[in-house]
């Protein structure tokens, strides 16, 4: 049995490793990508209306202090505009610090009555994990919320927590990440596995998340990479590859 | 093959024979159940191993934790630990209750709960020291949000009181509070187990079911509920105690059957395959939707039925292949695990401390794979050293099992329930 596990694990590493052997440091190995999920409303909006409205709905980790335009939402917008030059791309940001998924959904309910973006990128989980909200409740609230948003004709991409080795022993993010994966499978929505992606960058030495620093430069590079990776995955999932320019 | 009843019974053949007449008379009238007379080293062995696995799993980024059982099925080392703790608690205090009465043994159980409470608060102090250090030494704009977890340091008045009330429980410090609650409620449970074991077990199952139905759990601070719901996890503890009180003999017919073994092994294989889909994402789509709707979420907080069943299946296989009198239990290679299992409270607490220390070292020096191996092996080695030292000390103090009368044998084990 152990040999089987070892063999499977090795295959998994090799497959993941082979995919990772591309030049860009921001690259994400295949097993961390969206997979089969599609973004039908994004495809439709881009193909029929030539425009793409995205709302980033997140907590404090969807923002970054320091100069404007360096957090991942702005990097996502810049990348999408560069890769889809004929499309009008608009990104709005709602970043509410210290909100659990229940608080967020109460607010989002009101917002989507007035606005109807093609896609909502919903970043959540960290606050719930810090507060110790029951993981099951977290999952079921999120599941119901995503179902509602989908019924509203809007696509959803879920984004989980950051990989944070220094606080790993204080914030048990695991159960919340599992619940987000479960919701993404239940509702057929893509999951941007920020936790897995950042851990991959840490393991492969792309970024050092251990060392203390007051400088914004590392954080900005991380957000740049997240924005670019997210843009690529949205383009792939919405099957916009043929009309998009190749990433620079 | 030996009778599985004897294998699971954890009682010596002589003790089984002692119980037999009572068994026969038991059919209608309430009976007095006697706990088995001698310690079963399998319990110590597996509890020791469980303690190592808990330690490894408590280090968040640790490649060595790939060996722990949670990666290959539904249940993990916590189930083993709680079941065996229930079993040994019944073994130790059941004997005290038959010999010294309800009150004496009840007080002894409460004294044990107090010891565990003190140990828990001690660990909490160490935890506070560690994170206070992290709070003052670590800074990175990327983690402005995550550092909010340290906000409670600004309100020590509330935090410390909530910790004393067992409501505020930092990550990985959930097992001891569960254990404390289980022990506090144990005296009446044990009283009932000694008279009407089936009734006690049924009550436990009923409580489990009701807590699922009405979503009972204890409240936690600052929000949410206990990570290990005592209303649900008591089932495993009481089931362990019930097995010690002759329940395993009752089950012997079922356990002896090949069919049970085949079912257990099939279930373990099934759980293994499902677990593989967690680790190898390309396999995930192979699980049909109706099956994942049925399986997920597998709830650890409320001891999901799938987890309980997985533990039972493991137990069935283990009692079948590792009989009570298995000569291997005397092999030197298993000594370290038995030492650790025999001093479970000390070694558990030490393990929690070592996990804190490992995280600290990895944060300060390096989190590289080589370091993960180093802290894992060093940690387990230190746990073994501590277990060995405690066993040696007990021996030189003349408190080893062979050197005292039967009454104090139970007393000896009282330190390890």
Interface residues (C-beta under 8 A of the other chain):
Chain A: X1 X5 X8 X9 X11 X12 X15 X31 X35 X36 X59 X60 X61 X64 X65 X66 X97 X98 X100 X126 X127 X130 X131 X132 X133 X134 X135 X136 X139 X162 X164 X165 X166 X167 X168 X169 X170 X171 X172 X175 X178 X179 X182 X185 X186 X199 X202 X209 X210 X211 X212 X213 X214 X215 X216 X218 X219 X222
Chain B: X60 X61 X66 X72 X131 X134 X137 X138 X139 X140 X141 X142 X143 X144 X145 X146 X147 X148 X149 X150 X170 X171 X172 X217 X220 X222 X223 X224 X225 X227 X272 X276 X279 X280 X281 X282 X284 X285 X292 X293 X296 X297 X299 X300 X301 X355 X356 X359 X362 X363 X366 X367
